[in-house]
Amino acid sequence: MRAYILTRLLSLIPVLIIVAVIVFFLIHLTPGDPAAIMLGPQATPEEVERLREQLGLNLPLHEQFFNWFFGLFRGDLGWSISHNKPVLTAFIEHLGPTISLSILAQAISMILAIPLGIIAAKRRGTRVDQTFMVLVMLGMAIPSFLMGLLLMQLFGVKLQWFPVAGYEPLSAGLWDHLKFMILPATALGIIQTAVIARMTRSSMLDVFSANYIKTAYAKGVKESIVVYKHALRNAAIPILTVLGEAFGTLIAGAVVTETVFNLPGIGQLVINAIEKRDYAVIQGTILLAAASYLLVNLIVDLLYGVVDPRVRLSRKS
Amino acid sequence: MKIKSMYLFMFVLALALVAAGCSGDSPSEDSSEPASAEESESAGNGEESAQSGGTLNIAYEAQPNTLDPTVTTAGATKDMARQIYEALLTLNENWEVTPQLAESYEVSENGKIYIFKLRQGIKFHNGDEMTADDVVASMEKWTDNSSLTQSILNGAEWKKVDDYTVELHLEKPSALVPFSLADQNQLAAIMPQEVAESAGPIGATEYIGTGPFKFVEWKQDQYIHFTRFEDYQPVSEPASGLAGEKLALVDDVYWHIVPDESTRNAGLISGQYDVVVGVSYDAIEQIENTQGLSVDIYPYGFQMLVFNKKQGLFSDVKARQAVNYALDKEMVLRSSFGDERFYTLEPSLFRPEQTDWYSDAGKELYNPKDLDKAKQLLEETGYNGEEIIILTSRDYAYQYNAAVATQQLLQEIGINAKLDVYDWGTLLELRSAPEVWDIFFTGWDTSVIPHQYGFLDSKAEWPGWTNSPKIDGLLSDIESAESQEEAKALYAQLQQELWEYLPIINVGTYSKINGISEKVKGFRDFIGPVVWNVSVEE
């Protein structure tokens, strides 16, 4: 098992190197000059040039690349010119809201989606099934920023149950933290609900038609035990896969949601960095986001073994 | 057997949630409820007891890179840093130079030495008294960094005479020195000597000034927190512009960084923010129609059409004049800003209240609207229908709208105009390449002296590449003028030449909008939001 994890971890390295190279050149080939943006529209070319020199932007591209690339191996992701601190520090400072948002959104979507999917599967073809699935499609069709704005208008502006924007870390108290997170997490979670509910439904349908379920019913096993113990467990692998992938889309969705609700997370960090052409931050963040996505997928793969003993057995053989 | 494993997954999630919360910003020492009871009490005992207290929550559109105003002209730095820092001189409501940390100043007969008498007993936020050493160190740092000083203060030296007297020695006399010391765009901020001397090229990292509010905490992408400076020593003259009495009437000021406009407005309507800086022209109705909210429309700058004078059609002055005759300024302004409340037809680069500079010279050429004359001038240039590129960006809706209106007006006189639309960052880079564009739009905020308008000066090489020996000569004459009257008369000539040579077309002046809750009293804008003499009713 340990060897397996180690091999998987090592296999991440070439992927990350490729990501690093692509990200660097993609960003540097995009037009826009960080110095010109920092100094604003009234700056003269001379002032811009002076700042370019101070920031090391006048070096040849390959030199800039190697400086950055070899820095990576020392754990140095570069220096953020807009935050005036190391990229890693800026990243860590912005990590809390994004992780909290992603986990809460994931939790909300799971709490909603799995029961919804199971009920829809059990009542396949009935009105309940159709209504649920229409609702799910609707949730999928609404873009996350629109969902965010709608929730904000209703619960923030009209009812004033929650603040419309801002952030408090968990250390300020659980409720203080949650009251800022509930609306954005719901906005993001509802969209995920759609994907996960559909997958749960179809996966459960597959399992329901299997012979061992019929046998269980024939033996007179209680319905709830058939559904939750026999069926859900066997349907869990595809659901887990979707959950893993959903985490990736969550990070992408978080960019939009964080902007709408003004959460100081990774999404905000990247958006600001792109506007300011803060190259080091864009590169570092995308690299770290890619790494965490790969890690989440690794964890999902390992969870297959926890959920399904056959996966463990086949690995041993 | 193991429904446990599903629970295990949920448990891991829950654990990670806790970890996530903890991995956020380190817990702030001061509570999230800003005004502590103690602070309110002590404020209550002070002389401002009637109006003191409370918190002012401002939603602002951008995060500054630094709060040190001496190293950047960025608007976000300017707006926030002025609470912390003060300069020797400042501007009153007529944009006239008025002493601030200086008690008074005089000029030697040959105009080469400025003598500043400092106010005594002024405390920095760290408790130390401000003396000539701090002023000299701060002014040297500012002189090194300021883009304005490159020409006006070139070779200037700051000298301490005694603890409360400082002299500025110039290589050549200039009536513009006081303006540059009072300018807000790159404030000549006074800070303690040790802070000024240890600051790197990207600015001081310790924010210590003499202003009515002191810096408390900066949470990246969330807010910047300032609190009342109890030892602040206001002057006794009535408040005017940025001069006169400045009182910190609230205990705390939070500048929330909220880039998304709809979020800012929603926060104002729900009561989370007291003031919203930067309401867009089409959102004003929503604010105006909400009970308990009002808007403040304040003059900001002018909108201008910039010509590429280095190559292409508009290197010929006749082609630029043709555009000026074709361009219906009112139509362009209305397309940009929508409502008459937000713009004024105005030929000057200065505002009427700027009595030191304002002139209406060139007004006969400002909005002539004569399509026949335009066509005739265009014909004289020998233009044969080649494509004319208008560079624009949707990031600033008013600029984009102006570009669309201009494209139409140019097509009416037979110019084959095409829009090239980019994001703002790309536009800033492309505009420095003369081969890719002919026209672009931008806004410019009203300045204190003509020399800050980079598009006038050939040496500045500002995109558009003005090359007018006459304008250059006038700029240089203004710089060495012996009195303000002389400088003002020379500027009037310059403005006339501006409308003849047309390095740019000044379309007109425009305003910006702040949204304000009725709980807030005394909030106004003067070259940025003014947060002193502002109170908040709880």
Interface residues (C-beta under 8 A of the other chain):
Chain A: T30 P31 G32 D33 A36 I37 M38 L39 G40 P41 Q42 A43 T44 P45 E46 E47 V48 Q54 I81 S82 H83 N84 A90 I92 E93 H94 L95 G96 P97 I99 S100 I103 L104 Q106 A107 L149 M152 Q153 G156 V157 Q160 P163 V164 A165 G166 Y167 E168 P169 L170 S171 A172 D176 H177 Y228 K229 R233 A236 T259 V260 F261 N262 P264 Q268 L269 I271 N272 E275 K276 R277 L303 V306 V307
Chain B: I3 S5 M6 L8 F9 L13 A16 L17 V18 A19 A20 G21 C22 S23 G24 D25 S26 P27 S28 S32 Q63 N65 T66 T72 T73 A74 G75 S147 P201 I202 K219 Q220 D221 Q222 H256 I257 V258 P259 D260 S262 T263 A266 G267 I269 S270 G271 Q272 Y422 D423 W424 G425 T426 L428 E429 L430 S432 T442 G443 W444 Q452 G454 A460 E461 W462 P463
